[in-house]
Amino acid sequence: MAIVASRNQAFFVNVTLVAGLLFSGASALADDAKPALSKKDAEAACCTEASGAMCGKCREECLKALSYCLSKGGKHTSAAHITTLLDCIDMCDISSRLTGRNSELSARICQICADVCNRCAKSCEDLNDPNLKACVEMCKQCAQSCCTK
């Protein structure tokens, strides 16, 4: 792996790695577990243009929460919590990008994004910190917009 020169490049490398891992397993997942919704129903329920915009807003709110948690310290910086925030940031970014270009993978990615957003909302909620309320609410809204099943 090449040395990364800037923070934006590091983020891009992380997103690219996550996307590569997700997409490399996409065909195996399709063979092993059939989605509960038909492709047509999944596309109708998940990944609308509005959900792509919501994913962008959720990503921004999670970035704010990450910054706050890192400055707060203590239980706010547990590996599990920080990893969950980073997962949500990355999945929202990927979901927003794929939805924006009408990728045929959008429905699958949005379903994963909804799961990650719900996990992030719970992780923030479990800290019982009023400063994380906006992140909790945005993650819940994003999960709902990503997939209504």
N, C-alpha and C positions, 0 to 999 in steps of 0.2 A: 504494500500500500504506500502511496506517495505521501510525503509530508505536506500537510495542508497549511497554506499561507495565511488564511484569514478565517474569522468566525463564520462568515456567510458560506465560505467554501466548505468548512467543517460541517455545517448544517446540511448543505447540499449532499456531501458525501454520506452523512448519516441517513438522510432520506433515501438516497439512491441505494444504499445497502439494505435498508428495511424493505424498500420496494422490490429489490432483487430477490430477497428471501421470500417475500410473500408470493411473488409471481412464479418463482421456481417451484413452489409447492402448490400452485393453483390447480394444475392438472391432476395431481395426486388427490387433492381435496375433492375435486369434482367427481373422481372415480369412486372414492371411498364413502362419501357422505352426500347424498342428494339434498339440495336445498328444500326447505319446507314449502317454499313458494315456487310456482312455475317461473320461468325466465320473464315472461310477459308481466305476471303479477308482481314480481320482485322489482322490475324496472318501474312499474307504476307506483309502488309503495316506497321505493327507496331512490335516493340519488336524483332528486329534481334539481333544477338550477338553484332553487331557493335553499336546498340543503347544502349545496356547495358554498353558497354565501354564508350560511350559518356556520359551516365548518371553519371558514376563514375567521369569523368572529370568535369562535370557540378557541381556536389556536391562539389568537391574540390574548384572550382572557387567561388561558393557561400559561402563557409566557409571563404575564403579570404575576400570576400566582406563584410560578416558579421563582421569580425574582424575590418576591416577598418571603417565600419559605426559606430560601437560601440566606436571606438577611436575618430572619427570625432565629434560625438555628434550632437546636434541641430536637424534639420529636418531628418538627416540620422538615427536618433534613434527613429523615430515615431513608435508607436506600430504597425501600419498597415504595415510599411515597414519591420520591424524586423520579424514580423509574416510571411510575404510573403517569406522572405529569409529562415526562418526556415522550412516553408512548402516545399520549393523547395529542400532544403538539405535533408529532410526526404523522400520526394517522389522519388528523384533521387536515394537515397540509397535503398529504397524498390524495385523500378523498376529494378535497376541493379542486385539486389540479385535474384529476381524472374526470370528475363530473363536469368541470369547465370545458373539457375537450370532448365530451360525450363518448368516453371510452366504453367499450363493451364490458370492461371489467368493473365498471362503477358500482353495479349492484352488489357484487361480492365484497368489494372494498368498503362500501357504505355499511354493510352488515357488520363487518369487523369494527369499523369506526364507531358504530353505535355501541357495541360491547365495550370498547376501550373508553368511550365517553362516560358510560355508566359506571365503570370501575373508577375512573378519575373523580367523578362526582362523589362516590362513596368514600374514597380515600380522603378527599378534602373535607367532606362532611364529618368523618370520624375524628378529625382534629378539633372539632367544635370551636372553630375560630371564626368570628364574624367577618374578618377581613377576607375570608375565602368564600363567602356566600355568593359573590358574583360568579366565581368559577363553578361552584356547585350548580347554580341555576343555569348557566350557559351550557355546561356539559349535559345537563338533563334535556334542555331544549334541543341541543344539537343531536343527541341520541334519538330523540323523538322525530326530528326532521330527517335524519339519515334513514331510518327504517321504522315504519309504523306497524310492523307485524307483532 
